[in-house]
Each structure stands twice: as C-alpha cells, then as structure tokens.
Amino acid sequence: MPKCINLGFCIVSGLCYNYNTAYIRRGGISPFFTVFKQTLLFRKRKQNFIKDISKEAYMKVVIIGGVAGGASAAARLRRLSENAEIKVFERSKHMSYANCGLPYFIADVIKEEKMLYVQTPEAFKQRFNVDVFVRHEVTKILPEKKQVEVKNLETGEVFYEDYDKLIISTGAKPMKPAIEGINSEKVMTLRTVEDAVKIKSFVDENKPQSVIIAGGGFIGVELAEGLIERGLKVKIVQRPKQLLKTLDPDMAAYVHAEFRHHGAELLLGKEVLGFEEKENSIVCKLKDGESVEGDFAIFALGVSPDTGLALEAGLKMGVKRTVAVDSKMRTSIEDIYAVGDCVEVLNPISGKMVNIALAGPANKQGRIAADNICGIESEYRGSMGSSIAKVFRLAAASTGLNSATASDLGLDFYSIVLSPLSSSSYYPGFSNLQMKLLVERGTERILGAQVIGEKGADKRLDVIATAMLAGLKGSELKELELCYAPPFSSAKDPCNMAGFMIENIEKGLVDVIDFEGLKEIEGSKEHFLLDVRTEKEYKKAHVEGFVNIPVDELRERLNELPRDKKIIVMCHGGLRSYIACRILKQRGFKPINFSGGFSHYRAVSDDACSRGEVTLPCGMPQ
C-alpha cells in the first residue's frame, strides 16, 4: 500500500491523493479510517499469533503419505510450530518425488533418476526436523485410540504410532481392472519412481520396437510422446473417441493430428477387454473383436482415489469413493484431515463436489490442513482443474468445464473459438493459438476455456483461469492490461480479443455458431452458406455447400444473397467473417458468424490439422 502523504487532508476534502500513481480518487473519512482500522487490526493479529506460537503446547502430527500433499503439510507445520513432533510414513522408497516428471524420465528427457527427488528423508530431517519413514506402510487407522498401525516393509515389523492430529495424503492409484492378462510382466503401470525405473530399464535393455498404451489421459499422452521420441511405434487405445477428455472434441482434434503426424496409431472409441502374452509380444484384445499387438503395454486408464484406509476407519466418503472433507480439509472424524488426490473438493464453476488429481491443488491443500492444525484460519476454495499437457510442438491447456459437462449440468451457454497469433505478425517466430471459451448466456460467466498452440498457450490459459477465479465477466477480458512487446504478444492480446468477441455477442452485434451447431443445420433450407475468403482460398479447399463472395466484394454483390434466410458466414479464422456479418447486419440481413473459421472446421472434420499453417491478422493464411 502506498504511503499516505495527505496528513489528514482527505478527512476535510474527501479526496485521496496517491503519490505513487498520481491518481486522485474520491475518498473522504471512510477510506482514511478504513485503512487506519485495518492497520491496527493487522498489528494486533500479528502480535497475538506470535504470542500463541511462543506458548504452544506439545503436539504430535502423523502424516500418511510423503509426496505432494503430505510433504507440503509437513514443511508448513514445521514453519508454523517448532514444538510439534511430526512423523511421515511413506510406503514407497522415496518421499516428495516429482511424480509429474516420471513420463519425462522414461522418455530420457530427465537423464538421471536423482533429479526426480525433490527431497530426501535425510535432507528433510536436517532442514525441517521432520522424521520421514520410507518403505513404511500405514495398514490401519484406529480413530478411537488415535493410533495408526504401521508395517515396516523392509523387516515386516508391525507397530502402532499415536497421534494428536492425523493427515491422510494417500493419493491415487492406477486403475487396474480385473481383466485377463493384467498381471503379465509385459503389462506395466506408472505411479511411483520404482514403476518409472522398471519401464525405462525395460526400454533401455530390451530395445522394444512398439508399445501399446491403454489410456489417452495425461499420463498416456505424455508417455506416448516420450516413447515416440525414443523411436518406438506407439499405439494408443482409448475408450472415449478422443484423447484428453478435459478438452472438447473439436479441440482434441489438434492433439490427434499432432500424434498422427508423428506416426502414432490412435484406436479411439475402443475398449480393452484383456491381454494375451506371447513369447516376444503382448496382444491387447478389444471389445469389438479386434486386437492390437506390441512388444509391451502400459496400462494408463487413469487413477482412482486410494482411500481403503479411510473407508475402513469409518470416515465419511464422497464422490467416486473419495474422502469427504470440508473447506478446512477436516474429515468427518475429529482431528483427522485429508488432502490431495484422495479427497473430494468443490468445483467453484459447477458448484459440484469433484475429485481432481493434480499436483497444484494437493500442495495447496497440504498447506491449508497445516494452517488449521496450528490454529490459523485457512480455507480451500475449490479447484477448476486447470491443467496442461505437452504434445510434441503443442501445449494443450484447459480450465473449468468443457461443453459436455456444462450441457450435463443444464447450463445455457455458448462457445467462441478464435485463432489469434502468439505474438506480433511482423516479428519472426509467431504461430497460431487455438482458443475456445464457454460463456454462460445472460451472466457472461466464463464456464471454461481451452487453449492449444506452440507458444503462449499456458500464459493465455492462466490469465483466463485467474479471471474466472476473480469472477470477471467474459467481456471484461477486454479490459485486462497485459504486458506487450512484439516478441511476446500483440497490442491486443488474445485474451483481450476473446473479451471483444464476447462483448460483441452480448451487445447483439453478432451471432455465432460452432462446429456442432453447423453440423446440426446441415441440409437446412432455412440457411444460406457464405464463404467470404478470397477466390484463390476457396478454390484450394472449401466446405461443401458454401457459396464464395470475398468480403472485399460483398457490398457490391448483396443482391446475390437471400434476405429470407439466415446466412452462415465463414472465413479462414473468423475475423473476415465477423466484418462480413457487420456489413450484412447493417444492411438488413440475418448473418451468423461461424466461430473458428474454415481452418477450425477442416481440423475438426478431417481430424488432420495442417502442420505449420498460420493465420495472418487479416485472417488470410500464409
């Protein structure tokens, strides 16, 4: 907060002069006394907190699980309390390892196993005075005795550990259904460093030529990319008809195209029934009677909450057999907290309880549990599921709801698709971004966003996720003042452009239709289809049924258009078609802009995006 230089003048004048920004705003007595009061309250709370910590009684905290949430909780506990005894039990050989980095270790991007270890028990003990016991599995929670049963996996010894407070951070485990051949040595899963070492060693020593990856979520996609980069022929089997279910199908098309460009075989809409081991290979049997063969297989159909301990202890369970917790990470049993992939959390967009297995939320929840154990009021506000995956040259990021979830919830929404440039068109190295936002009608609430591109996808997704958390309306994205220089962005950032588009829709300046909407009206006699690209572009490729009138000729050729039909307008990226819509609307026509343009239509309908194609600011392809 800037230092006040008014010397009380605001009380008399009703003006607050902010020296640092040279900004004058109407203030008066209320702002002056509000700042004064808040300053006093902060000082009082700080003094009380320091006093409370200094008089704190002994407390023993036991943490089950020493990776993301558990390690974060332990470190925060120690920073808040020097008097607490803290013990962490981790069943694997390592604590606080980079589980999100395991696919990149297998891919040989991360060269050394030791780089995966964020902390070791020895270093953690030295820095935080926390006792971490690896290869120790908690086998039972006894709430009535405030004890846990622990088994030393090296010696087989079983003992009991008392606690005053307990934190459950057992995470999630790979889904492993009881199907034929699932326990074959040639069928592997990935959860721990040990799993990653096993897979990498198999690849290094046996030099396989092909691999079947069952599952197309984050783990499956990252493993597929890495193994392709290592020279393997990758076959991905996925029950849904797309990879990365957090994306809408039209956005997932870009991911599919990138994988196919790199030689991957995608078996989408196929369900795994089992595996049959042969002498030198493994056969994956599919539900439709087909099969696919590879040198080995990785089963990556996702994860499920590892909550057997909590269930047996009588804790209340939530969605998908998660541990039910409140906003302070407290479970249904006093003095027991739970954090990470094993808990349910609120999705602030849908208002529903969900299970989101991501490292960021797990770390935050560990901190919040520690705060509340130490008497600091702290709440977890929920998770929108912001996530990103690297797919060769592309980054695929998303947050909030996708169209399927929003529809299932009965929300009234529309989507916008835009293809802005990552940076200024006159500066070398720019590329296209593909952005999609879902917006609730009437309220302008941003329900979700998806961004795919070579450069800047993470930045734009993070900006939109922040705007969603802050409760900004969709059109308010246009007001964001974001940093700009030609190598990094354009004067009107892609996030600003999304705000402009939403504002135009909300103010009735233009109507939009998306890919699914266009497919629904296919063959309709109530619509006229207009392509406003150049004649050269149109002749090169166009959507069947669209009539070509270039936007620069539109005003002189209005007599060729029907006034009794809705006119669907398409260009390459969406900008020229918007200009055409404005011309037509002001001339009494009923235009509707196809969101995303021909490039998006082609990528989705063919599931084959042309590598390296970019769009200039005017919307013409380079």
N, C-alpha and C positions, 0 to 999 in steps of 0.2 A: 504494500500500500504506500502511495507517495506521502512524503512528509507534509503535514499541513503548514502552510505559510500565511494563513489568514489572520492568525492571532485573535480568533473570535469574531472576525468581521462578518462571517456567514450568519451569525445569530441576528445581526442587525439588518443585513442587506438581503438575506435569502439567496445569496449566490455563493457557490463554492468554486474557488479558483485553484485548479490543479496545476501546479508549477511545472511538473514534469511533462505534461502533454499539452499545455496551453489550452486546455479545454474548459469552458465555462458552462456549468450546468445549474439549473435551478435547484436549490437545496434548502437552506434555512435551518431552523433549530433541530428538526428531526434528524437529518443526516449527521449533524455535528454531535448530538447526544448519542445517536446510534453507534457511531464509531467509538466514542468515549466509553460507552457502556460495554461494548464488545471487547475492548482492550482490557478493561478491568476484569471482566469475566474470564478471559483467556489467562490472565496472570493468576487469578485465583485458582482456576482448574489446574494449571501447571504446578502451582505450589502444593495443592492437595495431592496430586498424583505423585510428586517426588516424595512427599511425606508418607503416603501409603506404601510406596515401594520400600522405603527405608525401614518400615516397621513390619514388613510382610513376614508371615509365619512360614514355616517349612511346608512344602507341598511336593508330592511325588506324581509325576505325569508319565504314563506309559503310552507309547505310540506304536500301533501295529502297522508296519509298512514304512520303509525308509527311502522312498523315491521322491516324487514331486511334492504332493501334499504333506506327507509325513515329515520330510526333511525341512520343508519351509516352516511347518509348525514348530519343529524342534528349535530351529535357529531363532525364530521370533520369540519363543518362550524364554530362551536364554537372554536375549537382548532386553526383555522386559523384567526378568527376575533372575538375579544371581543366586537366590536362596533355593530355587526349585531343584529337585532331583529329576532328571529327565532320562528315560531309557527308551530306546528304539529297537524293535525287533523286526528284522527283515529276513525273509525266508531264502532269498537268492544269495549269491556270493558277493553282491555289490550293493552299495547304497547310492542314492542320488545320482544315478547314471542318466545319460541323455538318451532316453528311450525313443525320442523323436529322431535321433540320429542313427538308429540301428539300420534302416534301409540303406543309408549312405555309407555305412561301414561295410555292408555286404557288397555294395557297388564299387568299393575300393576308392571312393571319394575321400572318406576319412581313412587314412592309411594305417593308423595304429590304434589298437584296442584301448590303450590307456587314455586316448583323447576323449573317450566316451565317459570317463569318470569325472563328474563334476566335483565330487568329494570322496574321500576315503574315510573309513571309521577312525583311523588314526589322526588324520588332519582335522576331522570334525571334533574329536575329543580335545585336541590341543587348542583349537580356536574357540570352541563353544562349551567345553567341559560337558559334553553330552555322551553318554555311553550308548554306542551302536553295536548291536549283536547281529552279524550276518549269519546266514545258514541257521537261523533260529526261527521256527515257525510257531506262531500262536495257534494252538489247536482248539482252544475253548475260552469263552468269556463267561465268568461267573459273577454277574452283577450283584447278587445278594451278598457275596463275600468281598466284592470289589477286588477281584483277583482275575488274572489270566493264566491259563495253562500253556506252558511253553515247552517245545521239544527242540533239543539241540540236534540238528540233522546230521552233524558230524559224528557225535558219540551215541546218539539215541537217548540221552538223558532227558527225563521229563521233570520239570519243576514248576512251582507256582510263584507268580510275582504279584505283589499287592500294588494298588494304585489309589490315589485320591481322585485323579482325573484320567480318563482314557480317551484317546483319539484313534479312531478306526480309519486307516488310509490304505485299504487292501486293493484298491484299484479295480481293474477289469481283467478278464482272462479271454483268450481267443475262443471263439465259438468252435466247438468240436463235436458235432452231432454223431450219434451212434450209427454210422453207416459203414458199409463193407470197406475194408482196407484202410480205414482212417488211421490205424496204428502202425501202418507199414513204415519201415525205416526210410522209405523214399518219399514219404508224405510228411512235410515239416510244417511247423507253425512258428510265429515270431512274437515273442513277448519280452524276453529278457536278453541280457548280453550273452548268456550262455547259448540261447537259441540262435542269436546272430552269428556267434563264433562257429556253431555247428554248420549253419548254412554256408557261410563263407569258406570254411575248411572243405566242405563237400565240393564246392565250385572250384576252389584252388587245386585240390588234389585229384579230382576225377575228370576235370575239364569237360563237363557236360555240354552238349550242343543245343539242348532245348529244355524248357521248363513250362509246366502248366501252373498258372496262378489262379486259384479258385477264389474269386472275390475282386471287385473293382472299386473298393473304397480307397481311403487314403493310403493304407498300408499296401494294398495290392497295386495301386498305381505307382507308388514310389519304388516298390520292389521291381515292378515291370520295367520302369525306366532304367533303373540301375543295372539290371541284368541284361537289358538290350545293349546298354553302353559297354558292357563287358563281352559282348559278342554272341550272346545266346539268342536263340529263336524263342520268343515269348508268345504263349497262347493264354489269353485271359478269358476265363469262364465266369459269366456274371448273370445271375437270375433276372434282375431288372434289365430293361432294354437299353440301359445307359450306364456309363461309369460315373462315379462321384454323384451320388443321389442328392447331395445338397444343392446341385445345380438343376436348373430347368433343362428339359430335353434339348431345346434349341441351343442352349449354351454348351451343353455337354458335347454337341456335335463337333465343336472346335477341338475338344480333347480327343475325341475319336479320330479325327482327321490327323492329328499330330502323331498319334500312336501308329496309325496305318502307314503314315509317311515313313516311319522308322521301322516298318516291317512287322509290326505286331499283328497277330491274328486275334480278332475280337469275336468271341462267341457270346453275343448278348441275347438275353431272353432265354438262357439255357440253365437248367438246374442240375446240380451234381447229385448223382444217386450213390456213387461209391467209387472205389479204386480197386484195380486188379494189378498185382505186381507180377512183372515178367522178369526174365533173367537180367536184362540190361535196360529195362524201362519200366514205366508205370502207365497204366491205361486209366483214364478218367471216364467213367460211364455217365452218360447224360440221360435225363428223364425221357426224352423223345426217342430213345433207342440208339442215338448216335454215340460216338465215343471219340476221344482225342488222346493222343499218345505223346509222352515226353520222357526225357531221361530221369526227371524227378518232378515233384509237385510241392507247391507251398499252399497250404490251406489258410486263406485270409478272408474269410467271410464276415469279418467284423469281430467285435468283442461284446461280452456281456458282463454286468457288474459282478465282482467277486464278493458275494455277500453271504456265503454259507455260515460263517461265524456269527454274523449279526442276526441272521434268521434263527439260528439255534439258540442264541442268547435271549430271544424273545423281543427284540427291537421291532418297532413298527416298520413295515415295509411300504415302499412307494411304487411308482410306475416301473414296469419292467424289472421287478424284483430288486429295486434299489433300496438303500436305507433312507427312510423319511427323516428329513431334518428341517428345522426352522431357519430363519434368516441369520441366526447366530451360530449355525452349524450344530445345534444341540439335537440329539436324538430323543426318542420317546422315554428313555431311561435316564434319570438324573446322573450327572457327572460323566456321561458318555457323549462324545462328539464324533462326527464322521465327516470326512472331506474327500474330494477327488472324484474319480470315475465311478466310485461305488454309490454315490448319493444322487438323489433327485434334486433338481433346482428349478426355480421359476424361469420360464421364458417370458421376459417382460413384453414381448410383442404379441404373443398369442394368449398370455395370461394362464397358460397351462404348465403343469409340472412336467419336466422332461429329464432325460439322462443325457448329458453331454460329456463325452470322454475326450477332453482336451487339456493340454498341459497348463495353459494360462489360467483357466478357472480353478484348477486343482491347487496351484500355488497360492492364488488369492485366498481360497477357502482355508488353507492351512494357516495362513496369517490371521484370518478372522477368528478361527477357533482359538488360536493362542491369545489373541486380544481379549476375548470374552472370558477365557480361563483366568486371565490376570486382572479382570475387573474393568477392562476398557470396553466401552460400548462400541460394537462394530457389527455391521450387518452386510450380508451378501445380497446384492440387489438382483441377482439373476444373471443368466447368460443368453446371449443372442446366437451363440455358436459361430462366431467369426473364425474363419479358417482359410487356409491357403495350401495349395499343392503345386510343386514344380513338375511340369510335364515337358521335358526337354527345353526348348526355347521359350515355352509359355509358362505363365503363372496363372493358376485358376483359383480365384478367391471368391468367397461368399459370406454373407451375414444375414441373420434374420430368417424369415420364412421364404420358401420357394413357392411357386404357383400351386403345386399340388396340395401343400399344407394349408395355404391360405384358402383354397377352394374347399377343402375338407372342413375348415372352421366356419364356412359360410360367410366369409368376408367379401364385401363388394369392393373390388379393386380393378385397376387397370395397370398395364405394364408399358414402359417405354424402353426402347432399345436404341442406342446410339453408338456410333463408331468414330470417336474423336481420335486425334493424334496424341501420342505420348508427349510430344514436345513440338516446338515451332517447326512449320514445314520448310522454312528456309535454312534451318540449322541441320547439318548432316546427322544421320542416325535415328531419325524419328521412325516410329512404327505405329500401327493401328492398335487401339484398345477396343474391346467389345464390352459394352456396359449394358446392364439390364437392371431396372429398378421397378419394384412393385409398390404402388401407391394406393392407399385407401380413398375411395371416392368421397368427396364431401369434406373429410377431415384433413386431407393431404398428408396423413401419417405415412411415413415410409415403412413399409412392412418388411422389405428385404432388398438386397442388392447382390449382384454378381458381376465380377469384372474379370476379363481374360485378356492377356496380352503379353508381349515380350518385355515391355518396360513400363513401370509405373502403375501396374495393376494393384500392387499392395498398398501404395500410397493412396490411391483413389478409394479403395475399399475401406481403408482405415478412416479416412475423412468421413465417409458416409456412415460408418458404424458409430463414430463419435457423434455425428449429427443426430442419429437415431437415439442414442443414449440421452442426449441433451433435449430430446423432444422437439427438434426443429421440424417444421413443415417441409414438405418436398420443395416448394417454391423458394423457401428460404436458403436453399443451397446456392442460389444465385448471389446471395449477399456475402458469402464466405470470402474473406480476403486471404488468399493463399499465395505463397511465395512464387515468384515468376522470374525466370531468365530463360532465354531461348534454348539452352541445352536441357532444361528440366520440364518446361511446360509451355503453355501459350498464355497470352494475356487473359483470355477467358478459359480458365481451367476446365477440363472435362466435367468436374463436379458442378461448376457454375453452369455449364451447358445443360446438364441434367435439370438443374433448377429452372433455367429458362424454358425448357420443354414442358416441365410440369406446370409452370405458370401459364404458358400459352393454352394448355389443355383446360386448366381450371377456370381461366377467364373466357373460355369459349372461342378462342382464336383458331383452334384447330381440333379436329377429332382424330383419333388414332385407331389403328387395327394392328394386331400382332400376327405372328405366323399361324397360330392355331385358329384365330378368327378368320384369316384369309382362306384356310382350308375348309372352314365351315360353310363359306358362301360360294364355294367352287360350283360353277354351273348356274349360279343365280341369275335370273333375268332382271333383277332389280338393281343390279350393279354394273357399272361400266369400268373397265380396267384400263388405266392410263400409265404409260411409261414415259417419263419426261427426260430420260437420258439422251445423249446425242445419238444420231442415226448410226454412227460407227459402233458405239457401245451396244446398241440394240441389235444390230446385225450379228455382232460377235456372239451374243447369248442373251436370251430374254425368257420370261415366264410366258408360257402358252396362254393366249387369250388377251394379252396386254397389247394395246394399240400405242404406237410411238408418235408422240408430238414433243419435240425438245422444248424444254422450259423457255428458252430464249425466243421461240417462235409461238409460244402459247397465246399471247394476246391477239395475234393476227389470225389465229385458227380456232377461236372459240366456237365458231359456227359448226365445227365438226363434232362438238360434244353435246350429249343429251342433257336437257335440263330436268327431265322427269326421273332421273336415276341418280343414285349415289355413286360418286366417282372415286374409286380406289386409286390413289396416286403413288407411284413407285419411282425412285431413282436408285443410284448405286448405294448411297449411305444414309439417306434420309433428309439431307439439307435442301437439295434442289426440289424435292417433292414437297417440302414444307413451304418453300417460296411459291411453288405452283398452287398449293392449297390456298394460300393467302390471296393470290390473284383470282382464283376461281370463286372463293367465298365472297369476295367483294363484288363479283360480277353476277351473283345470284345463283351460283351452282352449289351442290352439296358434296364437297370433297372430303375424303378421309385419307389421312397420311398413313402409308404402310411403314410401321416402325422398324427401323433397321436396314431397310433398303434391299436391293437385289443381292448384294454381297451376302447379307444375312440369310436371305431366302435360299440362295444357292448352297451355302454352307450347311444349312439345316436339311434341306430336301435331299441333297446328294450325300450328306454326311462326309463331304470332302472339301475342306477349305483350301483354296489355292495358296500354297506356301509363298510367303514373301510379298503378297499383294498388299498395297497400302492405298489409302484414300486421301486425296488432297483436300484442303479446306473447302473447296467449292463442291466437293462430292464426286469429282471425276477420278477414276482410277489412274494410277501412274503406270 
